[in-house]
Structures are given as C-alpha cells and as structure tokens.
Amino acid sequence: RGRARGGQGGSPPHPPSSPSAASRREAVRRAMQHAWKGYEDYAWGYDELDTIGLKGRDDFSGLGATIVDSLDTLWIMGLKEEFARAADWVEHKLSFDPDCGTTSLFETNIRIVGGLLSAYYLSGDRMFLGRAQELADRLLPAFNTGQLDVTFDNDIDITTGRHQKSLGKTVAHWGTIQMEFLALSRETGDPKYWELASAPIQALWDDDPETGLLPTRYTPGWRRIVASARKGVFGPGTPPAKQKGSPSPAAFRGDKPGDHFTMGGEADSYYEYLLKTWLLSGGSSDLGHHKALYTNAVNMMDEVLVQRPDSDAGADALTYLRTVHIFNMEDANIEEDEMDGKRFMHLPYKSSSVRGPKAEMQHLACFVPGMLVLGAPHSEQPGRDLRLAADLTETCYAMYGTATGLAGESAVFDSKTGRIKAPTKGNMFNLLRPEAVEAFFYLWRSTGEQKYRDWGWEVFQAFEKNCRMEEGGYAGLRNVSNPVPLGNHKRKMESFFLAETLKYLYLLFSPSDVLPLNEWVFNTEAHPFITSPGPQGAPLEPQPFEATQQKLWEAAAAPA
C-alpha cells in the first residue's frame, strides 16, 4: 500500500488542531533548536553534551549517540539544515573502528540502530539503512553464547567482536532487539537478524505458552536444557539429573533466575516489544505467540503488580505499579508427572506467594499506559486496559507535584492512603526522562481529552524553568524538591531528551495525521518504524487509530 514517509520532513507544519496547540508545538520546536545548538557548539561528534563543562562526553563508544538519536526528531520538526548536517556526519564521519571500545548492545541497538532505521523510514535515504546494517553486523558476535543460551552478551567491543560473558541475563536486554532486527531483515532481505532476535521469544513459548511475568534476571530455554540433561547429552563432569523431579537448569548453564518482578528498569521494554513487534509485523500470525505472551503478561501484571486504591481510600488515592519478590524459581522442584520446567515459567507458581511488595513505582514504568492503549484493540479486556491506562497516567502526572514541577526517578506511596510521599534521597533526581509525556501523548491520541495536552505543557514549562542551560542544552536535576537552580544541575544532557522527551511533546501538540498510529510503531527510544501491511484480506486502509479507540472507550463506558 502506498504511504507517505513521515509526513513532514522539513515541509511546513500540518494545519494546527487549535491555536494553543500550534504555539505550544512551536515552543517545543524552539527548545529542540536550543538543545541541538548546545550539543552542536560544544559536543559535536561525541555521544552527549556535558552541560556543566560545556564539552563532549562518550558513554556509547563514541558513536555520536545524540546525532543519531536526534535524526528523526529533526526531520519531524522540519529542521532541514540541522538534519542535513547530521545526515552528512552519519554518512562521512560515523565510524565503527578503530578503538570504539566496549559498548552496550542494548543501548546501541535502541538508540543507534533504531535511530538509523527511523531516519531511513522517514527520509527514504538508503544510506541510513546501510549504516544500520553495518552496525548491526558488528553486534552479531555477541550472539555466540553457546548451545545453552539463545540470548546474547550485552557488553561487546564492536571493533574486535569480543564480548564479555554475562550470567543472569537481563530480560529487557534480550527482549528489546526484536523490532530493530525484524525491520533489518524486512528491509535488507537477510533473515539472519530476525532469526537471532526471535529465538529468545520462541524459546519462551516453547518452554511454556502460559509464560507471563518474568523476573528481571532470566534466560529462556529451560525446557530444552532439562530435556537435554535427562538424555545426558552434556558430557562428563556435568551434574547428574535428579532421580525425581526436574534437574536445575542453572546447574548446567551457570546462571540463576531472579525473583524480582517489576514493570520498571531491566524488564520494561521486554513487555513493550512483545506487543510492538507483533504490530510492526502487521499482526502476522507467524508472530501470534508474541501477542499471546503479551496478553499473559498484562493479565498477570493486573493480578500481581497493579495496586488499586481500597474502597475506603480518599478521592486522591492513586493506582500504581508496585514491585514484588515472588518465589525464587531456583527453589522449585517438579514431580515426574508434571511438565518439565513448567513451574519455572509462569505465575502464579504452585505454592508461591508474593513477598516484600514495595509501594514504589519507577518513572520508567510510565511507558505502560501507552502500551495498554496500543494493545487495547487486541485485548481480551479492552475496557480494563484503557481504564488502567488512564489511572496510571494520572499517577504519572501526580509524580510531577514537586517544588520544581518535575518528577523524581520513582515515587513512593503510602500503602494505606494511596498518596505519593515526598521524594527521598534515593529517588529525588530527574534525568529528563520521557515516559510521562509519552503516556500523555498516547492518551491524547486515544481520548482527545485536553487535559493530557495541558499536563504535557506543564511538564514542558517545568523543563524550561529548571533545566534549560543558558549556554546551551538542558540538564537534569539532582533534587526535584529543590527549586534553587544553583548547584542543582546534573552534568549530562541525555540523548533520549532529544530523541524521546521533546519528540513526544511535539507530537502531543501536533495533529493526529502526523505519524498516525495505525501506520507507525515507535521503538522504546521513540524511533518510528513503518508497519508491514496487514494480513491477506485486511482492508487496504485500516481504520484510523482514533476511531478505533473511541469505539473501545464507548464500549467501556456502556452499562454491563
């Protein structure tokens, strides 16, 4: 089907949806120009800007993270000259050798590979696709982890291919490569990228189709390990299989799963990518297990992690996503008549119990409302998911009720009243994160309610007041409870501030035909990818996202 690539790309803005939205959108555009100028003046070619020292810093092996991460934001905002200079640098200066050093595969994939792919989708310039493929090929040695591990080692030197063996794999690492690698295989015609990226999800499904929530440290593929152990295929010197019950997979692989469950850091984008990879495929039946695992996870999240106010709580009580510790999976034994490995796979475990629930929600978990909105048309309980999305978005907005108007890294709740407590030393800093304004964007597109735009504007004004640096760029805060700027700024302008925070704010104040959500899917770094056409028999022009959402909201509000 014919679809325009990216809509704007330096052309005049679409007609504004309202005068206030147009002026607010222009204010965000000027903020992007200020952030970009600070980086260009003082840190060009480096990964990020040191906003205090006014110099560059390399945290991603000198891959020019801010340049690549910002490409699509520059394009969407119509900043032609800035985009042209960035594209020229990518073509002629971006180098993967020599001496790039060790980098995080996870961060390199979502920021650099993802940024290059979105620049290709928006501009149509195949140079960006070629550079993305070149970098992805440098990452492939990290997947050489041996027969027992279908994931990858996260720390890799992209110059030499050497990678450091990592045990207790982080779920958000191996679960956040599927979108980029599916896009690479689709656009280059080379299946190797998708074959590697799809293996962990396929292993989860093969282990147990009921797999839902996972601990933050977890490696899929238990069923194959257990079966191989029973057959004695691992050779001499390996621990013997138990006479009764399942052998411990960790005894053969050397790692140990955790028991910490959260929708925040080290888990978050795994759940996001289950849904978004399926959407990116156009809802392909070949990826139906991605959608099924997403459904399982959301159902178990609602059961285990969502904390709703008690019936006698006040009107200002909030719904939040707690973190919990649940039955260490390494302690489980399975009887002979039970499916091998099943109790290692999903919640609730037999004889399991939630231990040490923590009334704390990370700002990172504010991605969940947007995920629920995207998933609602395909959900078993769309009304539940949309109401939860709205409730959690209200909580994310409440996190910004501080002296600076900016949220800390997490919010701690009074478990009796459901209200947010004052920030404490461990969670009072702000890194210019995007997740709350991401939620506002999706809920605005879903409902059209003005309050989400107003909330986003409040957050933007707080960034302008507290984080804008006169010499250039924006800096996070050390203490969101301290309204005095002197000495309160952090040293770094994160590349995701330009890639995500400012992009979502700009789109929040843009008409809905700018990157329509039935045609574009954003990766976890807010880089938009074009979806594949729908399955055979699907309408050539799918129903607009907003119309589908309106029907779901109407159904949710109807009497039972």
C-alpha positions in Angstrom: 0.0 0.0 0.0 1.3 3.5 -0.7 2.1 5.5 2.4 3.9 8.8 2.7 7.2 8.6 4.5 7.0 10.6 7.7 4.6 13.4 6.7 6.7 16.5 7.3 10.4 16.1 6.7 11.1 19.8 6.6 7.8 20.9 4.9 5.5 23.4 6.7 3.6 22.0 9.7 0.2 20.5 9.2 -2.8 22.7 10.0 -2.9 23.1 13.8 -5.6 21.4 15.7 -6.0 24.6 17.8 -4.2 27.9 18.2 -2.8 27.0 21.6 -1.6 23.6 20.3 0.2 25.4 17.4 2.0 27.9 19.7 2.9 25.1 22.2 4.3 23.0 19.4 6.4 25.8 18.2 7.7 26.4 21.7 8.8 22.7 21.8 10.5 23.1 18.4 12.5 26.1 19.7 13.5 24.0 22.7 14.8 21.3 20.3 16.8 24.0 18.5 18.3 25.2 21.8 19.2 21.7 22.9 20.7 20.9 19.4 22.7 24.1 19.3 24.3 23.4 22.7 25.3 19.9 21.5 26.5 21.1 18.1 28.5 24.0 19.6 30.2 22.1 22.4 30.0 18.3 21.8 29.7 17.7 18.1 30.6 14.1 17.3 30.6 13.0 20.9 27.9 10.9 22.3 26.4 13.5 24.7 26.8 17.0 26.0 28.4 17.8 29.4 26.2 20.7 30.3 28.4 21.9 33.1 31.8 21.6 31.5 30.5 22.5 28.0 32.3 19.7 26.3 31.5 16.3 24.8 31.4 13.0 26.6 31.4 9.5 25.2 29.2 7.0 27.0 28.4 4.8 24.0 31.8 4.2 22.4 31.9 7.4 20.5 29.1 6.6 18.1 27.7 10.1 18.1 24.6 9.0 20.0 23.0 12.4 20.2 23.3 13.0 16.5 21.8 9.6 15.5 19.2 9.6 18.3 18.0 13.1 17.1 17.8 12.5 13.4 14.1 11.6 13.3 13.2 14.4 15.7 14.9 16.9 13.5 13.0 15.5 10.5 9.6 15.5 12.1 10.1 19.1 13.4 11.1 20.3 9.9 14.6 21.4 11.0 16.0 20.9 7.5 19.5 22.4 7.9 20.2 20.6 11.2 19.0 17.3 9.7 21.3 17.8 6.7 24.3 18.4 8.8 23.5 15.3 11.0 23.0 13.2 7.9 26.3 14.3 6.4 28.1 13.3 9.7 26.4 9.9 9.7 27.5 9.3 6.1 31.1 10.5 6.3 32.1 10.6 10.0 30.3 7.9 11.9 33.0 5.2 12.4 32.8 1.8 13.9 36.6 1.4 14.1 39.2 1.7 15.3 39.1 2.0 19.1 35.4 2.3 19.7 35.7 0.1 22.7 33.1 -1.8 24.7 29.5 -0.7 24.3 26.1 -1.9 25.5 24.4 -3.9 22.7 21.0 -2.9 24.2 21.6 0.8 24.2 23.4 0.7 20.8 20.6 -1.1 19.3 17.7 1.0 20.5 19.5 4.4 20.1 21.8 4.0 17.1 20.4 1.1 15.0 16.9 2.3 15.8 17.7 5.9 15.1 19.3 5.0 11.7 16.3 2.8 10.7 13.8 5.5 11.6 15.8 8.1 9.6 15.6 5.7 6.7 11.9 5.2 7.1 11.2 8.9 7.3 13.6 10.2 4.6 13.7 7.2 2.2 17.6 7.6 2.1 19.0 4.1 1.9 22.4 5.4 3.3 20.8 5.2 6.7 19.7 1.6 6.2 23.2 0.7 5.0 24.8 2.2 8.1 22.3 0.5 10.3 23.1 -2.9 8.8 26.8 -2.2 9.0 26.5 -1.6 12.8 24.1 -4.5 13.3 26.7 -6.8 11.8 29.3 -5.5 14.3 26.9 -6.6 17.1 26.3 -10.2 15.8 29.4 -11.8 17.6 27.6 -11.1 20.9 25.1 -13.8 20.0 27.8 -16.5 20.0 27.0 -17.7 23.5 27.0 -21.5 23.2 24.3 -24.1 22.7 22.5 -23.4 26.0 21.9 -19.7 25.6 19.6 -18.3 22.9 20.3 -14.6 24.0 23.4 -12.5 23.7 26.1 -11.0 25.9 25.4 -7.3 26.3 28.9 -5.9 26.6 30.7 -6.0 23.2 33.6 -4.4 21.6 32.2 -3.6 18.1 35.7 -3.2 16.7 37.1 -6.6 17.7 33.8 -8.5 18.3 35.0 -9.6 21.7 32.1 -9.8 24.2 32.0 -10.4 28.0 30.1 -13.4 29.2 27.1 -12.2 31.2 25.2 -14.5 33.6 21.7 -13.9 34.8 20.6 -12.2 31.6 18.5 -9.0 31.9 15.1 -9.5 30.4 14.9 -6.0 29.0 18.2 -6.7 27.1 17.3 -9.8 25.1 13.7 -8.8 24.9 14.4 -5.4 23.2 16.0 -6.3 19.9 13.0 -7.7 18.0 11.7 -4.6 16.4 15.0 -3.4 15.1 16.1 -6.8 13.9 12.8 -7.6 12.3 13.0 -4.2 10.4 16.5 -5.0 9.3 15.5 -8.4 7.9 12.5 -7.0 6.2 14.3 -4.1 4.6 17.5 -5.9 3.6 16.0 -9.3 2.8 18.6 -11.1 5.0 16.8 -13.3 7.5 19.7 -13.7 9.9 18.8 -10.7 12.0 15.3 -11.9 12.7 16.4 -15.5 13.3 18.7 -14.3 16.1 16.2 -11.8 17.6 13.2 -14.1 17.5 15.0 -17.1 19.2 14.5 -16.0 22.8 10.8 -15.3 22.4 10.3 -18.6 20.6 12.2 -20.4 23.4 9.9 -18.8 26.0 6.9 -20.0 24.0 8.3 -23.5 23.6 9.1 -23.6 27.4 5.5 -22.8 28.3 2.8 -20.9 26.4 1.4 -19.7 29.7 4.6 -17.7 30.4 3.6 -14.3 31.8 5.6 -12.0 34.0 9.3 -12.7 34.2 11.9 -11.8 36.8 14.3 -9.1 35.8 17.1 -11.7 35.5 16.0 -14.6 33.4 17.3 -16.6 30.4 14.7 -18.5 28.3 15.2 -22.1 27.0 14.7 -24.1 30.2 12.7 -26.9 28.5 15.5 -27.7 26.1 18.1 -27.7 28.8 16.0 -30.0 31.1 15.3 -32.4 28.2 19.0 -32.5 27.2 20.1 -33.1 30.8 17.7 -36.1 31.1 19.3 -37.5 28.0 22.8 -36.9 29.4 24.0 -35.0 26.3 26.2 -32.6 28.2 29.1 -35.0 28.6 31.2 -35.9 31.6 31.6 -33.6 34.5 28.1 -32.1 34.4 25.8 -32.5 37.4 23.6 -35.6 37.2 19.9 -35.3 36.7 17.8 -35.9 39.7 16.1 -39.3 40.1 12.8 -37.5 40.7 11.8 -34.1 39.6 13.5 -31.6 37.2 17.2 -31.0 37.2 18.2 -27.5 37.8 18.8 -25.7 34.5 21.1 -23.3 36.3 23.4 -26.2 37.2 24.1 -26.7 33.5 24.2 -23.1 32.3 25.8 -21.4 35.3 23.2 -18.7 35.8 20.3 -18.2 38.2 17.0 -16.5 37.6 15.9 -13.8 40.0 12.7 -13.3 41.9 12.3 -9.5 41.4 9.2 -8.6 39.3 8.6 -5.1 38.0 7.4 -3.1 35.0 10.3 -0.8 35.6 14.0 -0.9 34.8 15.5 -4.2 33.5 12.1 -5.6 32.5 10.1 -2.7 31.0 10.8 -2.8 27.2 10.6 -6.6 27.0 6.8 -6.4 27.6 6.6 -3.4 25.3 8.3 -5.2 22.4 6.1 -8.3 22.7 3.2 -6.2 21.5 5.0 -3.7 19.3 6.9 -6.4 17.3 3.6 -8.1 16.5 2.1 -4.7 15.5 5.2 -3.9 13.4 4.7 -7.2 11.5 1.2 -6.1 10.6 -0.4 -8.6 13.0 1.2 -11.6 11.4 0.0 -15.0 12.5 3.6 -16.1 12.5 4.2 -13.8 15.4 1.0 -14.7 17.2 3.0 -16.1 20.1 4.3 -12.5 20.8 0.8 -11.2 21.2 -0.2 -14.2 23.3 2.8 -13.7 25.7 1.9 -10.0 25.9 -1.7 -10.9 26.8 -0.4 -13.3 29.5 1.9 -10.7 30.9 -0.7 -7.9 31.1 -3.2 -10.3 32.8 -0.6 -11.2 35.4 0.6 -7.6 35.8 -3.0 -6.7 36.6 -3.2 -9.5 39.1 0.2 -9.1 40.8 1.7 -5.7 40.3 -1.2 -3.3 40.0 -2.1 -1.7 43.3 -5.6 0.0 43.2 -6.9 2.1 46.0 -9.0 0.5 48.7 -12.7 1.2 48.6 -12.5 3.4 51.6 -9.5 5.4 50.3 -10.0 9.1 49.5 -10.6 10.6 46.1 -6.9 11.5 45.7 -5.8 7.9 46.2 -3.8 6.7 43.2 -3.4 3.4 41.2 0.3 2.4 40.8 2.6 -0.4 39.7 4.4 -1.9 42.6 7.5 -4.2 42.6 7.4 -7.6 44.3 9.6 -10.6 45.1 7.9 -13.9 44.2 9.1 -17.4 45.0 12.7 -17.9 43.8 12.3 -20.1 40.8 15.6 -21.9 41.5 13.9 -23.4 44.6 11.2 -25.2 42.6 11.1 -28.9 42.1 8.8 -30.7 39.6 7.3 -34.1 40.1 7.7 -36.7 37.3 4.0 -36.4 36.2 4.3 -32.6 35.7 5.5 -30.9 32.5 9.3 -30.5 32.7 10.2 -27.0 33.6 6.6 -25.7 33.8 6.9 -24.2 37.2 10.0 -22.3 36.2 8.0 -20.5 33.5 5.0 -18.6 34.7 3.0 -17.1 37.5 1.4 -17.9 39.8 3.6 -20.8 40.8 2.2 -23.7 42.7 2.6 -22.8 46.5 4.1 -19.4 45.6 3.4 -16.2 47.4 4.2 -12.5 47.0 6.9 -11.5 49.3 8.0 -8.0 50.2 5.7 -5.9 47.9 7.2 -2.4 47.6 4.9 0.5 47.3 7.1 2.3 44.8 6.6 3.0 41.1 9.5 3.9 38.8 9.1 6.7 36.4 10.3 4.2 33.7 7.0 2.3 34.3 5.0 5.2 32.9 5.5 3.7 29.5 2.8 1.2 30.5 -0.3 3.4 29.7 0.9 3.9 26.1 1.4 0.1 25.8 -2.1 -0.6 27.1 -3.6 1.9 24.7 -1.9 0.3 21.7 -2.8 -3.2 22.9 -6.5 -2.4 23.8 -7.9 -3.2 20.3 -6.4 -6.6 20.6 -7.1 -7.2 24.2 -9.4 -9.8 25.9 -10.4 -7.0 28.3 -10.1 -3.7 26.4 -12.2 -1.7 28.9 -10.0 -2.9 31.8 -6.8 -2.0 29.9 -8.0 1.5 28.9 -9.2 2.4 32.4 -5.9 1.2 33.8 -4.0 3.3 31.3 -5.9 6.4 32.3 -5.5 5.7 36.0 -1.7 5.1 35.7 -1.3 8.2 33.5 -3.0 10.2 36.3 -0.4 8.7 38.7 2.5 9.6 36.4 1.2 13.2 36.3 0.9 13.3 40.1 4.6 12.4 40.3 5.3 15.9 39.0 3.8 17.6 42.0 7.1 18.7 43.5 8.7 22.1 44.2 10.2 22.1 40.7 7.2 20.6 38.9 9.4 17.7 37.8 9.3 14.1 38.8 11.9 12.1 40.6 13.2 8.8 39.4 10.5 7.0 41.3 7.5 7.7 43.5 6.9 6.0 46.9 3.3 5.6 48.0 1.6 5.4 51.4 0.2 2.0 51.1 -2.8 2.9 53.3 -3.9 6.2 51.6 -2.6 5.6 48.1 -0.9 9.1 48.1 2.6 9.9 47.0 5.2 10.5 49.7 7.8 13.3 49.5 10.8 12.3 47.4 13.7 10.8 49.4 17.5 10.8 48.7 17.4 7.7 46.6 14.7 8.8 44.1 14.8 12.6 44.0 16.9 13.2 40.9 15.5 13.8 37.4 17.2 12.7 34.2 14.8 14.5 31.7 13.0 11.2 31.1 10.2 10.9 28.6 7.8 8.2 29.9 5.2 10.5 31.5 4.9 12.7 28.4 4.8 9.5 26.3 1.8 8.4 28.3 0.2 11.9 27.8 0.8 11.5 24.0 -0.9 8.1 23.8 -3.8 9.1 26.0 -4.4 12.3 24.0 -4.4 10.3 20.7 -6.8 7.7 22.4 -9.2 10.1 24.1 -8.8 13.6 22.6 -9.1 14.9 26.2 -7.5 18.4 26.5 -6.1 17.6 30.0 -3.4 15.5 28.6 -2.1 18.3 26.5 -2.3 20.7 29.5 -0.4 18.2 31.6 2.3 17.9 28.9 2.5 21.7 28.7 3.0 22.0 32.5 5.9 19.5 32.3 7.5 21.3 29.4 7.3 24.6 31.2 9.0 23.0 34.3 11.8 21.7 32.0 12.2 25.2 30.6 12.3 26.8 34.0 14.5 24.4 35.8 16.6 22.6 33.2 17.4 25.0 30.3 21.0 26.0 30.4 21.8 29.5 29.2 24.9 28.4 27.3 23.1 25.6 25.6 21.3 22.3 26.2 19.3 21.0 29.1 20.4 19.4 32.3 18.7 17.1 34.7 18.3 17.9 38.4 19.9 16.4 41.4 16.9 17.2 43.6 13.4 17.8 42.3 12.4 19.2 45.7 15.0 22.0 45.5 13.7 24.9 43.5 17.0 26.7 43.6 18.9 26.0 40.4 22.4 26.9 41.7 24.3 23.6 42.1 21.3 21.5 41.4 22.0 20.5 37.8 23.4 17.2 36.7 26.3 17.2 34.1 24.7 15.4 31.2 22.1 16.1 28.6 20.8 12.6 27.8 20.4 11.8 24.1 16.9 10.5 24.9 15.8 14.0 25.9 16.1 15.0 22.2 15.0 11.5 20.8 12.0 10.9 23.1 11.0 13.7 25.5 10.9 16.6 23.0 9.6 14.4 20.2 6.6 13.1 22.3 5.9 16.7 23.5 6.0 17.9 19.9 3.7 15.1 18.7 1.4 15.8 21.7 0.6 19.2 20.2 0.5 18.0 16.6 -2.5 16.8 14.6 -3.1 13.1 14.7 -2.2 12.7 11.0 1.4 13.3 11.9 2.7 9.8 12.2 -0.7 8.1 12.5 -0.5 5.2 15.0 -2.2 2.7 12.7 0.8 3.0 10.3 3.8 3.8 12.6 5.1 2.0 15.7 7.7 3.6 18.0 10.6 1.6 19.4 11.5 2.1 23.0 13.7 5.1 22.1 10.7 6.7 20.3 12.1 6.0 16.9 9.1 5.4 14.5 9.1 2.4 12.1 6.5 1.8 9.3 4.4 -1.2 10.0 4.1 -4.0 7.5 0.8 -4.3 5.5 -1.9 -6.3 7.4 -2.6 -10.0 6.7 -4.3 -11.0 3.5 -7.9 -9.9 3.5 -7.3 -6.9 5.8 -8.6 -3.6 4.5 -6.0 -1.6 2.5 -6.7 1.5 4.6 -7.1 0.4 8.2 -9.5 2.3 10.4 -7.9 5.4 11.9 -6.4 4.7 15.3 -8.5 7.4 17.0 -11.8 6.0 15.6 -11.0 2.5 16.9 -10.1 3.9 20.3 -13.3 5.9 20.5 -15.4 2.8 20.0 -13.5 1.0 22.7 -14.0 3.8 25.2 -17.7 3.9 24.4 -18.0 0.2 25.0 -16.1 0.5 28.2 -18.5 3.2 29.4 -21.6 1.3 28.5 -23.6 -0.4 31.3 -22.7 -4.0 31.7 
